[in-house]
Amino acid sequence: YNVNDYVQLGKYEDIAVTVDKTSIENQLVDDKIAEDIENNTTYSEVSRGAVDGDQILVTYVATSSGSQSTGLSNTDGVTMILGKDKLDEALYGMKAGETKVMVIDLPETYSNTVYAGTKVVFELTVQTVSQPNVPMLTNAYVKETFGYDTIEEYRASVKDSLASTIDSKVDDEIQKQVLSTLQDTCKVSGYPDTLLSTLRDRYDQSVGFYADFTNQSKEEYCQQLYGMSYDDFIKKSAAQQLIMEAIVKDQKFSMREYDYKGDLDGFAGDNGYSDENAFVEKFGKDSVVKAMLVQKAQDYVIEHANIAYK
């Protein structure tokens, strides 16, 4: 297809965006401190019913088609934190020694194909209920646990340890804002059927994998993560692809064989392939070169953006 039949380019240089780097830093530091506190949380057994945040040790026996299933049972016990783990809603209010029966319809996509699509009865028995003893974030706590005199020194050390993660998150936010603004400045009038078909095949696998992993449909997954339907997600991806192809054409970008060979290994790795030959065999050299040029266009737009920080 001729990309100019589908895209009217707008401004793609000097795109102005503002990234709240401070908020990104603070959020990552707070998350790491919360993780450290969780790792240093201890638990004490209690005789009351389980509440949110309690640690539960539960065993379960599964029955399918009237027969006990050892493959789905666990008599050694599984430890979980109420409010964090799956299948825990039924455990609220239960005390140590209490038993409850749950009936679950396993999905057709269940990993154990023997039981996929079947109805399974689980008899859950709570063995212990323990309440959390969460450390208070004080100067004394960080001194004893991490060796820093003050909370401020501890936060500074956490921030230093997260430097590469912070930079990566900031880069992600820059890319997100720049590409979003770019789509607003360019007009996409339609989508080639071949491109939509190619992207659908790709996302049926990748999005489908993560959707199945979270027990959601592709539609539910895209609505939750991106706030749009699966079809709109594909069209948005197609629009970005078309805009980048139009920039490649407008800038007259090309790929020399020397550069192709030099960049191929890293490009294959960025796309999840450790073997560059397998990568090229999978997609074909022409498609790989086209994808590398699209990446070159994206890098160009971001490098020529006007980034402000707060």
Salt bridges, closest charged atoms under 4 A:
GLU25 OE1 - LYS159 NZ 3.47
ASP30 OD1 - ARG155 NH1 2.90
ASP36 OD1 - LYS32 NZ 2.66
GLU38 OE2 - LYS84 NZ 2.47
ASP54 OD2 - ARG48 NH1 2.60
ASP105 OD1 - LYS119 NZ 2.84
ASP149 OD1 - LYS143 NZ 2.96
ASP231 OD1 - ARG200 NH2 2.63
GLU245 OE2 - LYS290 NZ 3.51
GLU257 OE2 - LYS261 NZ 4.00
GLU257 OE1 - LYS285 NZ 2.98
ASP259 OD2 - ARG256 NE 2.87
